[in-house]
Amino acid sequence: MKWCIIVTEAPFLMEFLGKLSLSMLQQGDECVLVFGSKLAEYEKAQYFPEAARTVSKVDWCLEHYNQKREDYKDLTWRPLYANFARMEEWPWRYRASAQRLAQEYQFFEHLLETERPDAILFEPPSGVGAEVAYALSLKYGIPYLGITDSRISGRLDVFDSEYTDKRYLKTFRTVVPKDILQEELRFAARFIRDFLSHKRLPSYLGTGKIRFTLFGYISHYLGRFCETGGSLWRYFKERKKFKDTDFESETRFRTAIRSPARIALSQIRIARQKHFYRRLDPKDEFYVFPLHLQPETSTTVQAMYYSDQIAAIRNIAFQLPFPAKLYVKEHMSALGTKPGSFYKKLQGVPNVVLIAPDESMPELIRRSKGMIVLTGTAGMEAALTGKPTYILGNAFYEYHPLCRKVENFDELREFILADHKNGVSQENLKQVNLRFVVSYLRNTIPGSIVAAQAKQDSNEYQQIVRELRSIAQMRKRILRRKHS
């Protein structure tokens, strides 16, 4: 089998994919490593076996990019949005932005036409390159496997779209209690208990987080500089040659220059913004909206149309039944990342209450009338608790019967008013939750991306490769039927 593995600067994932590619080669598969930037080549090549064949997107664009080409057929500007939204100020105007998108398209079109891999392996589409690769994979009938750590600790999700695996819903619709094994029932019951009590968190949580103290920020920055300073200096020396074809490294370089100032600013903001937050009032009738981390794929890709969270919150607040309030809870990992003006604008909405980041989410859910999210996992927690959950973006767990997939704000109001008037049945909630977790469990595979960089790696890479190969072959058959 021939794998096309996209290599970027993403932490943890490259160590995992490196070990996975070694196992692929040992099992007789072929691996083509696609390096998306010079910094990825400088920093991440060390994790991959020398026997794997490599392709440099930057080098290809330097030699083959056609500035005069105009026939891009169904391509839109959408793939560029994830990168655009990650930067406070987008430094490139029309010509350079168009060049970036065109280069990605031409490169991946050439790659898929010449290499004809059996599958593309990377994380779920998260930036312009991966978005273009995903779109072209559908055109050419090549499975794109988006691998990520599951919400179930020690297991992996393998998405077949930008945000989910379609097998989750299919399995949930067909599974019946008599077909569920006792071992699966015990696992599901334990998972629900631990997930709702926050006793056991997914593998990816708690990794690479910054302590919100001055020392924590400085320590984090110095650590990152020691890890990447050499590659950044190397890029700086060659920057003149690459900067018009290596937008990923250019973005990273500009971000690194601004990091010390951002660190100092964040620390100041944390101290000054404490007065914005309030505590839960037991007398309030309210719905909960958890602020989502930005910039992240969860908003820029999976909830693109609602990624302006101020605008989204304003629209949500005015759809609620009177006199309900909207409790907006900040994410602990986002402390100090937003200007005070962000919170002031939210405070200007009459029925919005900013809730302290350390307020208990289980308690907020328990007392609330429901949860409104873009994509966040708090929505899954609310649904499992028995609360109606209104999802504006695209979330993998949206097939839970208590989730309402919302297409627009008018529909949000209609859903909320109907639930407010008729109530939400929690009949057979335990059975529904067990079926939900089992359908999720059956379509994940054992493994952990985070474990790849641990001293004692618990992953069974040969087994993971066999599972991925089986999934890729199944999806290739489905794509062939669609193209025939």
N, C-alpha and C positions, 0 to 999 in steps of 0.2 A: 504494500500500500504506500502511496506517495502523499506525504503530509507537507502542507505549506504552513509554517509557524511564523507568525508576526512577532518581531522582537522590538520592544520599545524600552523606555527607561523606567517602566513601572516596577516598583519595589515588590519583593516576594514572588510575584508571578514569574519573573524571568528565571529565578533560581529553580522554581518548580518546573517550568517548561524545559529548562536545560537538562534536568535529570530525566524528565519524561522523554525527551528526544534521544537521549542515550539508550534508554530502554527500547525505544522504537527501532533504532539501528540494530541493537542486539537481537531483536526478533525478526530482522530481515526487511524492515520497512525502509523507505527512503525519506529523508528530511531535507526540505529546502527552507533555510532560515532567511526571512525577509527583514533586514534591518531598516527601520523607519527613519533613523537619523544618525548623524555622526556620533553624537553623544551615546546613543545606544550601542554603536560599534565599539566605542572606546571603553564603555563601562560594563557591558553585558556579554560581550563575546566570550569572556572567561568562563561563563557558566555553561557553555554549549560545547559538545564534542567536536573535535577537529574534523572528524569524518563527515560531518554534515555539510552540505553544500550551502554557500551563502550568496545572497543577492543584496546589493546596496541600492536602496531607492534613490539616495542622493546622487550617487555616481551615475546611475541610469539616467536621471533627469538632466544631469550636466551634459550628457552625450546625446540624448535622444529626444528631449522635450521639444515639441513642435509648437512654437508660439502662434503660428498662422492657422492652426486647426480650429474649426468652428462647429463640426458635426458632433455634438454631445448628446443628441437625441433626448432621452428622458431625464437627463441630469438637471437637478435644481440646486439652489444655493444651500439647501437645508443641511448637508453634511458639514458645512463650515461653522454652523451655529455653535456646536459644542465647544470648539476652540475659541470662537468669538466671545462666548459667555464666560470663559475662564479668566479673561483679562479685564482689569478695571478700565483700561483704555486700549482699544484696538489700534495698534500703531500703523496698520497698512490700509491704504486707500483702495479704490476700485481695482486698479491694474494689478497690484501685488496680490490682492485677495483673490482675484480671478485666476491669476497665475498659480496660486497655491492649489486651488480646487482642480484646475485643469491638469496640473502635474500629477496629482494623486490619481485622477481618472486615467490618464494615459499610461501611467506606470502599472496600475493594477490590471488594466485591460490587457496590456502586453504580457504581464506575468501569467495571468490565467489562460490566455490564448496559447502561450508557448509552453508553459510548464504542465498545464492540464492536471493539477493535483486532484487526488481523490477527496481531500478535505482541507479546509482552512481551520487552523486552531489558534485562538486568541481569547481574550476576555470578551464579554458581550460588547457590541459596538459602543465606543466611548469617545471617539474623536473623528476628525475628518478622514484620516486614512482608513480606519476600521469601518466607518460608515460607508465609504466608497467600496471597500472590499466586500462588505456584506451585500450591498446592492448589486454589485457585479456577480457575486456568487449565485444569486437568484437567477440572474440572466443566463449564466452558463451552466446552471444545474449542478453546482458544486456545493456540498454541505459546508456551512459555516458553523463551527462548534464554539459557542461562547462559554468558556469554562470559568467558574467562580466558586468561592467558598459558599456552601449552603447555609441557610439559617439553622440547619441541623448540624450541630458540632461534629466534626470528623467526617463530613460528607461533602460531595461536590455537586453543584448544579451544572448541567450542560445544556444551555439554552439553544433553541433553534430559531430564535428571533431576537429582537433587540432587548427584550425584557423577560421572556418566559420560555418554558418548554411546553408545547401544546399537549404533550402527553398528560400533564397534570389534570387538566379538565376532562380529557377523555377517560382517564382512569377513575376519576371521582364519579363520573356519570355511570360507570359500569360496575364499580365495586359494590358488593352487597355484604352485609355483616357475616353471613355464613361462610363467605370465601376468605375472610380475614383470619390469618393465623394467630394463635394465642400469643406467640412471640411479638407479632406486629401490634397486637392490642396492648400488650404490656408496654412496649416501646412508646406507642402513641400517647398512652395515659401519662407516662413518666415525662415525655417531652412537653405535653400541654401544662402539666403541673409546674415543671421547672421553668418553662418559658414565661408563664404568667407571673411567677413569683420572682423572676429575674435571677434565679439561683444558678442557672447554667446558660451562658451566653454563646453565640456562634463563635467559631474559631477566629474570625477576622477582627472581632471587637477587642479593643485594648492593645492592638498592635500599632506601633508607630505613632502613638499619640503624644502630644506635647503637654507637659505639665504647665498649668496656667499660673506660673510665677516667673519673675524676672530671671531667676537662675535656670528655670526649666526651659525658657525660650533660648537663652544664651547657650545652654548645654546642647539643646537640639540643633541650633544653627552651627555651632562648632563641630559637632559630630558629623553633620551633613557636609560641611566644608571639607573635613578630613577625608570623607568618602569620595567626594566628587570634585574637589578643588583641582586635582591634576587634569581631569578630563575637560573641565571648563577652561583651564589655561591653554590646553592643547587646542580646543576649539577656537579660542580667542586668537591664537597665532595663525590659524587657517581660515578665520572668519570671512575674510574678503572673498575667498574663493567659493565658499559654500552658502553664504547668507541668503542668496536669492533662490536657492533650491532646497535649503534645509530649514524650513520654518519651525520645525519642532525644536531643534537645538537653539535657534535664534530666540524663540519664546522662552526657553529654559534659561538661556544666558541673561536675558533682560530681567527675568524674575529673580535670578540669583543676585544681581546687582542691587535690586530694590529690597531684598530680604531684611538686612539690618534695620532699615528705616521702618519697615512694616512690623518688625518685632517690637521695636520701641513704641510705636503707635498703638499696637494691640495691648501692651501692658498698661498704657495710659488709659485706654478706653475701658478696660476691665474695672479699673478703680473708679472711673467717672460714671459708669452706666448702671451701677447697682440700684440707684434710686428709681429706675424705670420699672422694676419688677414688683409684682404684688403676690399675695398668697391666696390660696383657695378660700372662698367664702362659702361655708356650708349652706347658706340661704340662697345662693345663686342657682338659677336654671341656666345651663350652659352647654355648648358643644366645644370640643377640643380641636385645635389645629396645631400640630407640632411644626415649628419652623424647620425647614429642611436645610441640611448643609449645602453650601454653595461655595465654589462651583463643583458640582459632582454630576456624574452620569444620571443619577436619580432625578435630577431636574433638567439638565441641559439636553438630554436625549429622551428620557422616559416621560418627561412632563414639560416639554419645550414651550408649549403655549401658555403655561402657567408659571414659568420660571421667574417672572417678575412677581415676587411674593407679596410685595406691598399691594400691587393692583389686584392680585388674586384674593388676598385677605379682605380688602375693601368690598369686592364683589360677593364674597362668601358671607360676610357679616350682614349685608343687607338682604340676603335671602332667608335669614333665620326667622322662625315664628316669634312674634312679639310675646313677652319681653325678654326672650332668651339672649344671653351674652355669648361672645366667642372668646374662649380662653386660648390665647396664643402663647405657646410654651417654647422658649428658646432652647436650642440644642447645646448641651454642655461643651461640645467640641467647637462650637462657633463663638464662644465668648471672645470679645475683643476684635472680631473680624468685621463688624458692621459699624458704620458711623452713627453717632447719636441721632442724626436726622432720620435714620431709618425707624428708630423706635418712636420718635416724636410724631412722625406721620401716622404710625399705627395708633398712638394714643389719641390722635385727632378723630378717629372713628368712634362714634359715641358708645357702641356696644362691644368694643374690643377691650379686653383686659390682658395685659402682658404678665405672664406667670413666670415666677422664678425658675431658672433652669434646674435647680435641685429639688423642686416639688415632685412628690411621688407620682409617677405616671400611672401605676395601677390604681391609686386612689382617685386621680382625676378621671380615669376611665369609669371607675365604679360609680361615681357621682354624676357623670355626664349624661346627656341625652343621646350622644353619639359622637363619632370621630370623623373628622374631615381631613383628608390627606391628599398630597400630590401622589406620592408613591411609598412613603415611609413604612417601615416594619411595624410602627405603632398601630397602624391600621389593622394588621394581622392580629395583633394582641387584642385590640378592641373587639374584633369579630369573634375570636375564640372566647372572649369574656361574655358574649351575647349582646353586644351593642351594635347598632347599625353603623356601618362604615361606608363613607361616601368617598370614592376615589376619582380624582380629577385627571390624573396621569395614567400610566400603564404600570400595573404592579403584578408580579407573578402570582400572588395569592388572591387575585380578584375573583376567582371562581368559587370562593367560599360563599354560601347562600346569604350570609348577612352583609356581604359587600355589594354596594350599588355602584356600578361603573357609570360615571357621569360624563356626558358628552359636552355639556355647556351649563352655564349658570341657571338658565331657566329650568333645565332638567333637574339640577341640584335642588332648587326650590320645590319642585313638584315631588321629588323623592322624600325630602325632609318633611314637608307638610303631610304627605300620605302616612309616613311612619309616625309623625306626631299625633295625627288624628286616630289612626287605627291601632297604634302600638306595634311592637315587634314580637312575634311569637318566638319563644325560646323552647318550644316543645321539641323534644328529641335533640336538644343542642349537644348533649354528650355524644350521641351516636353520629351526628353530623360532623363534629370536631374529630372524632376518631377516623371517620372515612376521609376527611380532609387531610389529616396528617399521614395516613397510610398511603393515600394517592401521591402525596409529595415524596414520602420516603421511598416508595417503589421506583421512582424515576430520578433518584439521585444515586451517586456511586460512592463507595468508600474512598476517602482521601482528604487531604487538606493542603491548600496552597501555602498557608503559613508554616506548616510543619517542615516544608522543604529547607528552610533556613535554620531549623533547630539543630542543636548538637546531636540529638537522637531523633532522626527522621523516622516517623512511624508509617510513611507511605509505602504501599506495595505497588511500585511503578509498573511492573509487568502486568499485574492485574488491571491497573488503571488503563494501560494501553489496550488491553483486550476489550475492556468495556467501551472505550472510545471508538475502537475499530468497529465494534458491533453497532454502535449508535450511528456512526458515519455511513456504514453500508445500508442500514435501514433507511436513513434520510435520503441517501442517494437514490434508492428505489422510488421513494415518494416523489422526489424532484423529477425523475425520469418520466413518471406517469403524468405529472403536470405538464411536462414539455411535449409529450407525445400527442 
